[in-house]
Amino acid sequence: MALSHFLCRVFQPPPFTRPHHSLFCSRIAHWSSAACWDLLFCAASSYSVNMTIDPEPKTAGMERPDERNRAPDIKPAPDVNLAPTGSDAEPAGPPAPETGENHPDALVARYPDQPEDQDAGFDEPRSDDDASSTASISSSIFEYRKLHGRTYHSNQGNSEYWGTNDEPMNEALDIIHHVLTLLLGGELCKAPISDDIQEVLDVGTGTGLWAIDFADQYPSAAVIGTDLSPIQPNWVPPNVSFQIDDCTRSWTFPENTFDFIHIRWLFGSIVDWDELFREAYRALKPGGWIESHEASTQFRSDDGTMHEQSAMAKFGAFFADGGKKLGRSMTILEDGVQRAGIEAAGFVNVHEQDYKSPLGAWPADPAMREMGMYQQLATTKDLTGTLLYMGNLMGWQPEEIQVYAARLRNEFNNRNIHGYYLQKIVWAQKPV
C-alpha cells in the first residue's frame, strides 16, 4: 500500500495540467500507478533485449510541444538504447499500404504465437437506422452493434464507426484526453477565443471530458457535446449538455449559432470532410472560430529504432486499408484534409500546428516522457478493441487479430523503440 501511494504521488500530473472534473480526477491515481508499473516493465524488457548503449546519439534536441509551428525531434533519455531493433534496420518512414504485406497470413507467418488478448467469438454487426439526426435517448440508441463480444454505436444514417463504445475503450479515451491536454501545455484549444465566450459545440465529444473541462474553465459558455452514443457522465457542470447526433448528416443547429466549434480525433468516422466543414461554417456566427485536431495512425521513428517490418510500422497501413474498405479515410494528416477542407468552406485566418507525440517513457524531456507514458497506457489498454472492427472488415480471423495485438503490445512496451505519431491542429475564423 505504501508503495502504491508513493507511485501515485511521484507520477501525479503537475497542477497546471490536472483536469478539473472529479470524474477524471478519481481515475488519475489509478492510471498513474499503472503507468509507473508499465514503465518498470518496459525498462526491464528493454534491458533484457539489448544492453548496448549508443555513445553518440544522433537525435536533435527538442523544445516543448507548443513552442514552434513544426514538430521538433524528440531526444531520447540517455539510458535508452539507440540501436535498431533489427539487424539491418533502416529508419522507418510511413510504409505504403500494401495489401499483400499487411494480409494476416503474412503477419502471422512472421510473428510467433502470442498469448490471447481476449476470447475469440464474433457476432454479425447489426444495423438499426434512425430517421432523425439529433435523437432523444431511446431504446434504439442502445441497440448497439455487437462484434466479438464488444459493443459499437448503433447504426443511424451514415454513422458507422470502427471504435467500440464500451468501458475498456471509454477509459482509453479518457486517458487520451489527458494526453492531448498535456500536448497543449494544459490548454484545451489553440483558437484565440474570448474569456466570455458564449456558445460552444464539441463535435464527436466521446466521453465528454473536453466539453466538461471547457465548461469548467469558461463558466460563461453554454457547451453542447454531440456523439453517437450516450457514454458521457451524468454528473457534469450546469453549463454542459450532451446530445445524440450524427455529424455526418445535415446538422439541425440553426445558422449562426456558435462562437466556437471544436472537432477532435474523428479520423475514420467521416465520409465527406468538406461537407463537415461546410456545416460547421454555416453553424458558426460571423467571427466565430473552428478548430480541427486530428492524428495520424502511422507510427514513426527518427533514429532507426523501429524496424520497417515491425508490427508498429505496419499499424498505419492496417488502418489505411481498413479505412478504404469502410469508406472513411484514416489518412487525414497525410492527405492534408483539414486545411484544404477548412479553406474550401470559406474560413479565413487559417493557422496550423504540427506535433510529435511519443509512445512510451523514452524521451529525455520530462513533459514529453509523461505524455508518452500516458499514451502508452491508453494505447495498450484495449488493443484488441482498437483492431477488432477493421481486422474483421478485412477478413482477419480472431486469432490473427490476437497475434497482431500481442506483437504490438510487446513493441509498445519496448523502451528501445523510439516511436511517435504525428498530430495536427488547424484553427480558422468565419469572416465577420
Secondary structure as UniProt FT lines:
FT   HELIX           2..10
FT   HELIX           15..17
FT   HELIX           22..49
FT   TURN            65..66
FT   TURN            78..79
FT   TURN            87..88
FT   HELIX           99..102
FT   HELIX           104..110
FT   HELIX           139..142
FT   STRAND          145..147
FT   TURN            148..149
FT   STRAND          150..152
FT   TURN            157..158
FT   HELIX           167..183
FT   TURN            184..186
FT   TURN            195..196
FT   STRAND          199..203
FT   TURN            206..207
FT   HELIX           209..217
FT   TURN            219..220
FT   STRAND          222..227
FT   TURN            238..239
FT   STRAND          240..244
FT   TURN            247..248
FT   TURN            255..256
FT   STRAND          258..264
FT   TURN            267..268
FT   HELIX           273..283
FT   STRAND          284..295
FT   TURN            308..309
FT   HELIX           311..326
FT   TURN            332..336
FT   HELIX           337..345
FT   STRAND          348..358
FT   HELIX           366..381
FT   HELIX           383..393
FT   TURN            394..395
FT   HELIX           398..412
FT   TURN            415..416
FT   STRAND          420..429
//
